[in-house]
Amino acid sequence: MALKMKNEIGVITVSEELIATIAGYAAMENYGIIGMCARSATDAFVELFGGDSLQKGVKIEKINDSEVDITLHIALQYGVSLPAVAENTKKNVKYRVEDMTGVPVRNVNIFVESIRVN
């Protein structure tokens, strides 16, 4: 899946992988998030063999020709405020993806898969 944006000069194509990588970096910038969790068998396979990818735990859904929803599967540090971390993460991911790609983000959904002591 790729998003295409047309302007007066030509067409810009933004890949799902790029958006997922940016969203992964933006999520990991937030205090309290200590990792991304596998969301598919492929993610688990990469994790099993020691690969580290910021796309792990990120799902991008194309809503229409120019808008996306982002779903994050994260691991939180024990003792942090879940609502505060989730709200900050949503805002940061939305801002970073829109600022860096120009692709509008409709929703950022967060699933807390685990809580760990760091």
Backbone bond lengths (Angstrom), bond angles and torsions (degrees), N, CA, C in turn:
res aa  C-N    CA-C-N  psi(-1)  N-CA   C-N-CA  omega(-1)  CA-C   N-CA-C  phi
1 M - - - 1.443 - - 1.518 108.89 -
2 A 1.280 116.09 135.58 1.455 121.25 175.72 1.518 108.13 -139.93
3 L 1.317 114.66 149.03 1.458 119.88 177.07 1.520 108.10 -102.32
4 K 1.313 115.37 135.75 1.460 120.11 -179.96 1.516 109.27 -115.07
5 M 1.322 114.38 129.92 1.463 120.64 177.55 1.527 107.42 -119.34
6 K 1.307 115.49 128.32 1.454 120.92 -177.42 1.526 109.58 -104.18
7 N 1.318 116.16 136.59 1.463 120.49 173.02 1.525 108.44 -135.10
8 E 1.331 117.35 -172.56 1.461 120.44 -174.96 1.525 113.08 -68.12
9 I 1.319 118.15 -20.26 1.462 121.33 -178.39 1.531 112.39 -91.76
10 G 1.325 116.57 -32.05 1.455 119.70 -177.85 1.514 111.95 169.30
11 V 1.328 115.65 -152.06 1.460 122.35 -176.70 1.528 108.90 -116.92
12 I 1.332 115.76 135.67 1.459 122.30 174.87 1.523 107.24 -110.06
13 T 1.326 116.64 127.18 1.456 121.79 178.79 1.523 108.97 -109.96
14 V 1.333 116.45 125.87 1.466 122.47 -179.96 1.530 107.33 -115.80
15 S 1.339 116.14 122.19 1.460 119.95 -176.52 1.527 111.78 -81.22
16 E 1.325 114.91 156.65 1.466 121.65 176.06 1.527 110.59 -61.74
17 E 1.330 116.87 -37.12 1.461 121.50 -179.65 1.526 111.58 -63.06
18 L 1.319 116.76 -39.40 1.461 120.58 178.26 1.526 110.87 -64.32
19 I 1.315 116.32 -46.40 1.467 120.45 179.51 1.527 110.27 -62.26
20 A 1.340 117.27 -41.73 1.462 121.37 179.62 1.526 111.44 -64.27
21 T 1.322 117.86 -39.84 1.462 121.29 178.96 1.525 111.00 -65.96
22 I 1.320 117.27 -44.66 1.469 121.31 178.27 1.523 110.06 -62.05
23 A 1.333 117.21 -43.97 1.466 121.23 179.42 1.527 110.53 -63.09
24 G 1.332 118.05 -39.22 1.459 121.89 177.94 1.518 112.23 -63.76
25 Y 1.346 117.42 -45.55 1.460 121.21 176.16 1.527 110.80 -60.70
26 A 1.334 116.29 -45.64 1.465 120.70 -178.01 1.524 111.41 -63.23
27 A 1.326 117.29 -38.00 1.466 120.61 178.41 1.526 110.67 -66.12
28 M 1.326 116.69 -43.15 1.462 120.50 -176.81 1.532 112.83 -70.71
29 E 1.331 117.86 -14.69 1.467 121.29 176.13 1.530 112.38 -69.91
30 N 1.313 117.30 -19.52 1.459 121.51 -172.59 1.523 112.31 -83.63
31 Y 1.323 115.20 136.07 1.452 121.63 175.79 1.524 108.99 -61.43
32 G 1.319 116.03 134.47 1.453 120.79 177.07 1.507 114.19 102.55
33 I 1.335 117.75 -20.76 1.461 119.99 176.77 1.524 107.55 -92.93
34 I 1.334 115.71 121.99 1.461 118.57 -177.60 1.524 112.61 -110.59
35 G 1.317 117.69 -0.45 1.453 119.41 177.03 1.503 112.94 176.48
36 M 1.315 113.62 165.34 1.456 121.79 174.69 1.523 106.52 -103.59
37 C 1.325 117.31 145.23 1.459 121.98 -177.63 1.527 110.33 -107.22
38 A 1.318 115.39 147.25 1.460 121.09 179.77 1.523 110.10 -59.80
39 R 1.308 116.18 135.29 1.462 121.50 179.28 1.511 112.50 -112.88
40 S 1.337 116.99 -7.14 1.463 120.42 -178.78 1.520 109.60 -149.23
41 A 1.311 116.21 172.62 1.466 121.22 177.93 1.528 110.78 -63.47
42 T 1.308 117.06 -35.88 1.464 120.88 178.25 1.520 110.52 -63.67
43 D 1.334 117.16 -45.09 1.467 121.07 177.55 1.525 110.66 -60.31
44 A 1.322 116.32 -43.26 1.467 120.56 -179.98 1.521 110.57 -64.84
45 F 1.328 118.02 -37.53 1.454 122.63 178.39 1.527 110.67 -63.93
46 V 1.337 117.40 -45.53 1.464 122.00 177.95 1.519 110.18 -62.24
47 E 1.324 116.74 -42.09 1.462 122.27 179.79 1.531 110.58 -64.78
48 L 1.317 117.44 -39.63 1.463 122.82 -179.07 1.525 111.62 -61.19
49 F 1.313 116.93 -38.71 1.458 120.82 -177.52 1.524 113.30 -96.32
50 G 1.312 116.72 20.10 1.458 121.23 171.13 1.507 115.89 82.54
51 G 1.296 117.42 5.08 1.456 119.21 178.11 1.517 110.33 -74.10
52 D 1.311 116.19 146.79 1.457 119.64 178.30 1.514 108.13 -125.90
53 S 1.296 115.98 122.95 1.445 120.67 -178.11 1.514 109.16 -137.79
54 L 1.320 115.65 135.50 1.461 118.98 177.60 1.524 111.34 -77.02
55 Q 1.326 117.17 -8.65 1.461 119.96 174.89 1.521 110.81 -78.20
56 K 1.339 116.09 -17.84 1.459 120.53 179.22 1.523 108.46 -61.88
57 G 1.304 117.03 129.79 1.455 120.71 178.31 1.514 114.52 84.58
58 V 1.339 117.45 8.35 1.465 121.17 -179.99 1.524 108.80 -119.91
59 K 1.326 116.12 129.27 1.464 121.26 176.77 1.520 108.21 -122.30
60 I 1.312 116.05 130.44 1.462 122.25 179.22 1.525 107.94 -110.73
61 E 1.327 116.45 127.79 1.461 121.53 176.16 1.518 109.38 -117.29
62 K 1.311 115.78 124.07 1.460 121.52 177.39 1.521 108.51 -78.78
63 I 1.323 117.70 120.79 1.466 122.41 -177.83 1.520 110.35 -87.05
64 N 1.289 116.29 -49.33 1.463 121.67 174.23 1.522 106.75 -144.09
65 D 1.296 118.46 -160.87 1.465 120.28 -175.73 1.523 114.38 -64.92
66 S 1.335 117.66 -17.31 1.462 117.45 -174.66 1.530 114.57 -136.09
67 E 1.314 119.46 3.15 1.464 121.44 -172.36 1.528 110.50 -127.07
68 V 1.356 116.08 145.69 1.464 119.80 -178.83 1.529 111.55 -131.93
69 D 1.337 114.68 158.14 1.463 123.68 166.76 1.519 105.96 -111.51
70 I 1.336 116.53 142.31 1.461 121.69 -179.95 1.523 108.20 -120.52
71 T 1.327 116.22 130.87 1.462 122.09 176.53 1.519 108.07 -117.46
72 L 1.350 115.94 128.80 1.461 122.09 -179.57 1.518 109.82 -115.97
73 H 1.326 116.53 136.36 1.465 123.26 173.76 1.524 105.93 -112.52
74 I 1.351 116.25 112.36 1.467 119.79 -170.16 1.525 112.60 -124.30
75 A 1.329 113.94 163.43 1.464 122.83 171.21 1.522 106.84 -115.34
76 L 1.329 115.97 130.24 1.460 121.64 -179.23 1.519 111.24 -102.75
77 Q 1.325 113.80 154.27 1.455 120.80 172.81 1.528 108.40 -76.40
78 Y 1.332 116.25 138.99 1.459 120.78 178.84 1.527 109.72 -62.30
79 G 1.321 116.46 134.14 1.457 122.11 174.71 1.511 115.57 99.88
80 V 1.323 118.58 -8.44 1.464 119.49 179.75 1.533 109.35 -87.16
81 S 1.306 115.47 160.00 1.456 121.45 178.86 1.529 109.39 -79.95
82 L 1.318 115.96 112.59 1.462 121.14 -179.58 1.530 112.45 -56.33
83 P 1.346 119.13 -49.62 1.473 118.44 -179.36 1.528 113.19 -61.40
84 A 1.326 117.45 -39.19 1.466 120.58 -179.27 1.529 111.20 -67.34
85 V 1.321 116.61 -45.76 1.466 120.28 179.45 1.526 110.49 -63.98
86 A 1.323 117.33 -43.70 1.469 121.23 -179.25 1.532 110.95 -62.42
87 E 1.313 117.54 -44.70 1.470 120.91 -179.52 1.528 111.47 -64.48
88 N 1.333 116.89 -45.13 1.465 120.18 178.05 1.523 111.36 -63.06
89 T 1.314 116.35 -40.08 1.464 120.78 -179.84 1.515 110.85 -65.15
90 K 1.329 117.41 -44.40 1.466 120.80 178.76 1.529 111.17 -57.74
91 K 1.320 115.38 -47.61 1.470 119.84 -178.97 1.524 111.60 -63.68
92 N 1.342 116.90 -43.90 1.459 120.96 -177.27 1.526 111.63 -66.83
93 V 1.328 117.52 -44.22 1.463 121.18 179.95 1.521 110.27 -63.40
94 K 1.323 117.15 -46.63 1.469 121.18 179.35 1.529 110.39 -58.96
95 Y 1.335 116.61 -47.72 1.464 120.79 -178.72 1.523 111.24 -62.18
96 R 1.340 117.58 -49.59 1.469 121.37 -176.48 1.525 112.02 -62.11
97 V 1.328 117.39 -46.00 1.467 119.92 -178.59 1.528 110.56 -64.95
98 E 1.320 117.20 -46.07 1.467 119.85 -179.97 1.518 111.73 -65.44
99 D 1.327 118.04 -40.60 1.460 122.11 -178.35 1.529 111.51 -68.02
100 M 1.329 117.12 -42.37 1.465 120.42 -174.16 1.531 113.80 -83.30
101 T 1.336 117.76 -27.89 1.464 119.72 -175.69 1.520 114.08 -114.22
102 G 1.329 117.35 -23.55 1.456 120.35 -174.70 1.522 112.97 81.49
103 V 1.340 116.69 4.02 1.462 121.58 179.92 1.526 109.14 -88.00
104 P 1.337 119.01 122.38 1.464 120.52 178.32 1.530 111.91 -67.07
105 V 1.331 116.31 136.47 1.455 122.44 177.61 1.520 107.64 -105.87
106 R 1.328 116.97 119.58 1.459 121.35 -179.61 1.526 111.18 -78.56
107 N 1.339 117.27 -50.26 1.464 122.31 -178.30 1.518 110.53 -139.14
108 V 1.327 115.61 148.21 1.461 122.32 168.13 1.524 105.61 -121.21
109 N 1.329 116.17 115.39 1.463 122.15 -179.55 1.521 108.74 -105.18
110 I 1.329 116.44 138.25 1.458 121.19 -177.53 1.520 109.95 -123.03
111 F 1.332 114.87 129.51 1.463 122.23 172.99 1.523 107.30 -115.46
112 V 1.315 116.90 119.40 1.460 121.06 176.28 1.515 106.53 -86.54
113 E 1.318 116.18 111.50 1.467 121.95 -176.00 1.529 112.47 -89.20
114 S 1.347 116.48 -29.05 1.452 118.91 -179.54 1.522 110.80 -158.66
115 I 1.327 113.58 161.10 1.463 120.89 173.88 1.519 105.90 -124.45
116 R 1.329 115.25 130.27 1.472 120.59 -175.92 1.520 110.68 -127.25
117 V 1.328 113.59 152.23 1.466 119.43 171.96 1.507 106.14 -89.69
118 N 1.316 115.54 123.98 1.456 120.37 -176.04 1.492 112.65 -81.53
